[in-house]
Amino acid sequence: MFVAWIGLCFLYALLLRGRPLVLVISNVVLWAALPSIAGELITRQPSGSLSFHPATWLMLATAAVMIVFDTRRVLDEIGRRIFVYLALSLFLSVAFLATKTSASGSGLVLFVDVMLGPVLLFLITNVVLARNPGGLLVLRNWIIGIAAVEAGFAIVQKLLGSVVLYRAYFQKQYWFDEIRFPRWMGTLDHPLALSLLLCVAVPLVAGIRSVWLQIPLLAVMGVGVVATQSRTGLVVVALGVSYVVLTSRIRIAAKVVAVAVLGVAAYFVATSSLVQGVADRLQNDTGSSLARGAALNFFLDHWDKYFLTGGGVGSSYEIADLAGLTTSLESSILIYAVDVGVLFSLIYFGVQLVIALRSMGPSLCPGLSLAALLVVIVPQTYNALGARTFAGILVWLILAMAASMTTERKRLSAERAVDSPKPASLAV
């Protein structure tokens, strides 16, 4: 099965090399539909240094085929963002070396699934969108669609009180208990991964011009984030809904109707049993705030030990355990600082922030700049990029879309400048 899957990935990539956007979408859908804990269903590799997520194998195959058959476009993309790729290559090199030379030598699977694979997706997506700028809106629609489906499934899980799919695999997770942990995640690896997806997808709904499509999408995503019981997600999604209502390119009358409908829906949800879990967490967060505070204090006391080098990918969990922390370091940037080194982590997340900030301005895809900013900020509130979840793929897909939009906006601006009539010179 393992060899067959790799062969199938390369065959699929070869057959669809003329339609690379389909390959990008296939990778994202596969990551969303199959949690990493259940990847062995396809690869029959429950553990070991080659137990990457099946979608990661597809991404590696896609990258290899594209480099061989579309070398010029790949080199053009690297040239467009040479400093971005130099910085990312430096980070990946240091992370790999730190991992392979660590005492345990483990962490390769996490490195490939959460760091290397998503960065390759960033490269491939930018190559695809440079070739087909219209693919930006296609990817936006797929993200919204995946978010709506996952949110709807999480609502079903909450109503049934069951994870429904992949139960045997979720039950192996130390944190999962259908009775004591009534937080739902759809088919993603963790409720906070679904929360991140919804935080990012809601602003993108601003680009949909039909209010009758916007309302059900916002409603299902709003109830979906309630099912995750993520307090950060609830606040961000609420702000995102407000952003959509205020900035959508629809008539004022339609906005009034949307506000009224969403307000009534919010009232019924707030007075139903669906919000009981969130209310309980607002009153008693089961120590999560204390855990975040303890993790931050630990890092501030020891950051100088990890300034240039870290203990290797995954080492932060062992260090947190030895330090007496009951959880991880609860922030992606803190985890990477301990794993790879403070300096290189700042480079990595600095690149993400620069891409998001540069996308601000006249938007070719409403809501994308806000989504890019959120996809950089929200992962810093939990161990989003320190675990094998959909988060890594989502982060770099959104950033690729934002970077492509920035490039396309510059191209269109340059074309308009060339085509605009020049003022006649005055004779002296």
C-alpha positions in Angstrom: 0.0 0.0 0.0 2.8 2.4 0.9 4.7 1.9 -2.4 1.4 1.9 -4.3 0.4 5.2 -2.8 3.7 6.9 -3.8 3.4 5.5 -7.3 -0.2 6.7 -7.6 0.9 10.2 -6.4 3.5 10.5 -9.1 1.2 9.1 -11.7 -1.5 11.6 -10.7 1.0 14.5 -10.7 2.2 13.4 -14.2 -1.2 13.1 -15.7 -2.4 16.4 -14.3 0.8 18.4 -14.8 -1.0 20.5 -17.4 -3.6 21.4 -14.7 -1.5 22.1 -11.6 -4.4 24.0 -9.9 -6.2 20.7 -9.6 -3.1 19.2 -7.9 -3.1 22.1 -5.4 -6.8 21.7 -4.6 -6.4 17.9 -4.4 -3.6 18.3 -1.8 -5.7 20.7 0.3 -8.8 18.6 0.2 -7.0 15.4 1.1 -5.3 17.2 4.1 -8.8 18.4 5.3 -10.6 15.1 4.7 -8.0 12.9 6.4 -6.6 13.8 9.8 -2.9 12.9 10.1 -3.6 10.4 12.9 -5.6 8.4 10.3 -3.0 8.7 7.5 -2.1 5.0 7.9 -5.4 4.2 6.3 -3.8 4.9 3.0 -0.1 4.6 3.5 -0.1 1.7 6.1 2.7 3.6 7.9 1.4 4.3 11.5 4.9 5.4 12.6 8.5 5.7 11.4 10.5 8.3 9.5 8.3 7.8 6.3 4.9 8.1 7.9 4.2 11.4 6.3 0.6 12.4 5.7 -0.7 11.0 2.4 -1.2 14.5 1.1 2.4 15.3 1.8 3.5 12.5 -0.5 1.2 14.0 -3.2 2.8 17.4 -2.6 6.3 16.0 -2.9 5.4 14.2 -6.1 3.8 17.4 -7.5 6.8 19.5 -6.6 9.2 17.0 -8.3 7.1 16.8 -11.4 6.8 20.6 -11.6 10.5 21.1 -11.2 11.3 18.7 -14.0 8.5 19.7 -16.5 8.0 23.3 -15.6 11.5 24.4 -14.6 11.4 27.8 -16.1 8.2 28.9 -14.3 9.6 27.6 -11.0 12.8 29.6 -11.5 10.8 32.6 -12.5 8.8 32.3 -9.2 11.9 32.0 -7.1 13.3 35.0 -8.9 10.2 37.1 -8.1 10.6 36.4 -4.4 14.2 35.6 -4.1 14.6 37.0 -0.5 11.5 35.1 0.7 12.8 31.8 -0.6 16.4 32.4 0.6 15.0 33.1 4.1 12.7 30.0 4.0 15.6 27.8 2.7 17.8 29.0 5.5 15.1 28.3 8.1 14.4 24.8 6.6 18.1 23.9 6.5 18.7 24.9 10.1 15.5 23.1 11.2 16.5 19.9 9.4 20.1 20.0 10.7 18.9 20.7 14.3 16.5 17.8 14.1 19.0 15.3 12.6 21.7 16.2 15.0 19.5 16.2 18.1 19.9 13.6 20.8 16.7 11.8 19.7 17.1 12.4 16.0 13.4 12.2 15.7 11.0 14.9 14.4 11.6 14.3 10.7 7.9 13.5 10.0 6.8 16.7 11.8 9.4 18.7 9.8 8.2 17.4 6.5 4.5 17.6 7.2 4.4 21.0 8.9 7.4 22.8 7.5 8.7 21.5 4.2 5.4 20.3 2.6 3.6 23.6 3.3 6.5 25.7 2.0 6.5 23.6 -1.2 2.8 24.3 -1.4 3.5 28.0 -1.2 6.0 27.7 -4.1 3.7 25.6 -6.3 0.6 27.7 -5.6 2.5 30.9 -6.7 3.7 29.2 -9.8 0.2 28.1 -10.6 -1.4 31.5 -9.9 1.3 33.3 -12.0 0.3 31.1 -14.9 -3.5 31.5 -14.1 -4.4 34.5 -12.0 -8.1 33.6 -12.1 -7.2 30.6 -10.0 -7.1 32.9 -7.0 -10.9 33.1 -6.8 -11.1 29.4 -7.4 -8.9 28.7 -4.4 -10.9 31.2 -2.4 -14.1 29.3 -3.2 -12.6 26.0 -2.2 -11.4 27.3 1.1 -14.9 28.7 1.9 -16.4 25.4 0.8 -14.1 23.3 2.9 -14.7 25.6 5.9 -18.5 25.4 5.5 -18.5 21.6 5.1 -16.2 21.1 8.1 -18.3 23.5 10.2 -21.5 21.7 9.2 -19.9 18.3 10.1 -18.7 19.7 13.5 -22.3 20.8 14.2 -23.5 17.3 13.4 -20.9 15.9 15.7 -22.0 18.2 18.5 -25.7 17.2 18.1 -24.8 13.5 18.0 -22.2 13.7 20.7 -19.9 11.6 18.6 -16.9 12.2 16.4 -18.6 9.9 13.8 -15.5 9.3 11.6 -12.1 8.1 12.6 -13.2 7.3 16.1 -10.6 4.5 16.6 -7.8 6.9 15.7 -9.1 9.9 17.8 -9.4 7.6 20.8 -5.7 7.0 20.8 -5.1 10.8 21.4 -4.5 11.5 25.1 -6.7 14.6 25.0 -9.7 13.1 23.3 -12.8 11.9 25.2 -16.2 12.2 23.7 -17.8 12.7 27.1 -15.2 14.8 28.9 -13.9 16.7 25.9 -17.1 17.7 24.0 -15.3 19.9 21.5 -15.6 19.0 17.8 -13.3 19.3 14.8 -15.0 17.9 11.7 -12.4 15.7 10.0 -9.5 17.9 11.1 -7.0 16.8 13.7 -8.1 19.1 16.5 -11.0 21.6 17.3 -8.5 24.5 17.2 -7.5 23.5 13.7 -11.1 23.9 12.7 -11.3 27.2 14.6 -8.3 28.5 12.7 -9.9 27.5 9.3 -13.1 29.3 10.2 -11.2 32.4 11.4 -9.5 32.6 8.0 -12.5 31.6 5.8 -15.1 34.1 7.2 -13.3 37.3 5.9 -13.2 35.6 2.4 -17.0 35.5 2.3 -16.8 39.3 1.7 -16.0 38.5 -1.9 -19.2 36.7 -2.5 -21.7 39.2 -4.0 -24.9 37.3 -3.2 -26.2 38.1 0.3 -28.4 35.0 0.1 -25.3 32.9 -0.1 -23.3 35.0 2.4 -25.9 34.6 5.2 -26.0 30.8 5.3 -22.2 30.5 5.0 -21.7 33.0 7.9 -24.4 31.3 9.9 -22.9 27.8 9.6 -19.4 29.0 10.2 -20.5 30.9 13.3 -22.3 27.9 14.8 -19.3 25.7 13.7 -16.8 27.8 15.8 -19.2 27.4 18.7 -18.9 23.7 18.3 -15.1 24.0 18.7 -15.5 25.9 21.9 -12.5 28.1 21.0 -12.8 31.5 22.7 -10.2 33.1 20.4 -12.0 31.6 17.4 -15.4 32.9 18.6 -14.1 36.5 19.0 -12.2 36.4 15.7 -15.2 34.9 13.8 -17.5 37.5 15.3 -15.2 40.3 14.1 -14.9 38.6 10.7 -18.7 38.5 10.3 -18.8 42.2 11.1 -16.1 42.9 8.6 -18.0 41.0 5.9 -21.2 42.8 6.6 -19.5 46.2 6.5 -17.3 45.7 3.5 -19.3 43.5 1.2 -20.1 44.9 -2.2 -23.9 44.6 -1.8 -26.6 47.2 -1.5 -27.4 48.9 1.8 -30.8 47.3 1.9 -29.3 43.9 1.5 -26.8 44.6 4.4 -29.7 45.6 6.6 -31.4 42.3 5.9 -28.2 40.4 6.5 -27.7 42.1 9.8 -31.3 41.4 10.9 -31.1 37.7 9.8 -27.7 37.1 11.4 -28.8 38.9 14.6 -31.9 36.7 15.0 -29.8 33.6 14.3 -27.2 34.7 16.9 -30.0 35.2 19.4 -31.4 31.7 18.9 -27.9 30.1 19.1 -27.0 32.1 22.2 -30.1 30.9 24.0 -29.7 27.3 22.9 -27.7 24.4 24.4 -25.1 24.8 21.7 -23.3 27.5 23.5 -23.3 25.8 26.9 -19.7 24.5 26.4 -18.4 28.0 25.4 -20.2 29.5 28.4 -18.6 26.9 30.7 -15.1 27.7 29.3 -15.6 31.4 29.8 -16.3 30.7 33.4 -13.7 28.0 33.8 -11.0 27.6 31.2 -9.7 24.5 32.8 -6.3 26.1 33.4 -5.5 27.0 29.8 -4.8 30.6 30.6 -2.5 29.6 33.4 -0.8 27.1 31.1 -0.1 29.8 28.5 1.2 32.1 31.2 3.5 29.4 32.6 4.8 28.6 29.1 5.6 32.3 28.4 7.3 32.7 31.7 9.4 29.7 31.1 10.5 30.9 27.6 11.3 34.4 28.9 13.6 32.8 31.6 15.4 30.6 29.1 15.2 32.2 25.7 19.0 33.0 25.6 19.8 29.3 25.6 18.0 28.9 22.2 18.9 32.1 20.5 21.0 30.6 17.7 20.2 26.9 17.8 17.3 24.8 19.1 16.9 21.2 20.2 15.4 20.0 16.9 11.8 19.8 15.7 9.6 18.4 18.4 12.1 18.9 21.2 10.0 21.7 22.8 7.5 19.2 24.0 10.2 17.2 25.8 11.6 20.5 27.3 8.2 21.7 28.4 7.6 18.3 30.1 11.0 18.4 31.9 10.2 22.0 33.0 7.1 20.8 34.7 4.6 22.4 32.2 1.4 20.5 31.8 1.0 21.5 28.2 3.2 22.6 25.2 4.6 26.1 25.0 1.2 27.0 23.6 2.4 29.3 20.8 3.8 28.4 17.4 6.6 31.0 17.6 7.7 29.9 21.1 7.7 26.3 20.0 9.8 27.0 16.9 12.1 29.2 18.9 13.0 26.3 21.2 13.0 23.8 18.3 15.0 25.7 15.7 16.4 28.8 17.5 15.0 32.3 18.3 16.8 34.0 15.4 15.7 31.6 12.7 12.1 31.5 14.1 11.9 35.3 13.9 13.1 35.0 10.3 10.4 32.4 9.5 7.5 34.2 11.1 8.9 37.6 9.9 8.6 36.4 6.3 5.0 35.4 7.0 4.1 38.8 8.5 5.8 40.7 5.7 3.8 38.7 3.1 0.6 39.5 4.9 1.3 43.2 5.4 2.4 43.6 1.7 -0.9 42.3 0.6 -2.7 45.2 2.2 -4.2 47.7 -0.2 -6.7 47.5 -3.1 -7.9 44.0 -3.1 -8.4 41.7 -6.1 -9.9 39.2 -3.6 -11.9 40.9 -0.9 -11.0 39.7 2.6 -7.8 38.0 1.6 -5.5 40.5 3.2 -7.3 40.2 6.5 -7.3 36.4 6.2 -3.5 36.5 5.6 -3.0 38.6 8.7 -5.2 36.3 10.8 -3.4 33.2 9.6 -0.2 34.7 10.9 -1.6 35.9 14.2 -4.0 33.2 15.4 -1.4 30.3 15.3 0.5 32.2 17.9 -2.3 31.6 20.4 -1.7 27.8 20.5 0.6 25.1 19.1 -0.9 25.3 15.6 2.4 24.8 13.7 3.9 22.5 16.4 1.6 19.6 15.5 0.7 17.6 12.4 -2.6 19.3 11.5 -4.2 21.1 8.6 -2.9 24.4 10.0 0.5 24.2 8.2 -1.1 23.7 4.8 -3.7 26.4 5.5 -1.1 29.0 6.6 1.0 28.7 3.5 -1.9 28.4 1.1 -3.4 31.7 2.3 0.0 33.3 2.3 0.6 32.1 -1.3 -2.7 33.6 -2.4 -1.8 36.9 -0.7 1.6 37.0 -2.3 0.2 36.2 -5.7 -2.4 38.9 -5.3 0.3 41.4 -4.4 2.3 40.5 -7.5 -0.8 40.6 -9.8 -1.8 44.0 -8.3 1.6 45.4 -9.2 1.4 44.0 -12.7 -2.0 45.5 -13.3 -0.9 48.8 -11.9 2.2 48.8 -14.2 0.0 48.0 -17.2 -2.4 50.9 -16.4 0.6 53.3 -16.0 1.9 52.3 -19.5 -1.5 52.5 -21.1 -2.5 55.8 -19.6 -2.2 58.8 -22.0 0.8 61.0 -21.4 0.3 64.7 -21.3 1.4 66.6 -24.4 4.7 68.5 -24.0 4.5 72.3 -24.2 6.6 73.9 -27.0 9.1 76.6 -25.8 
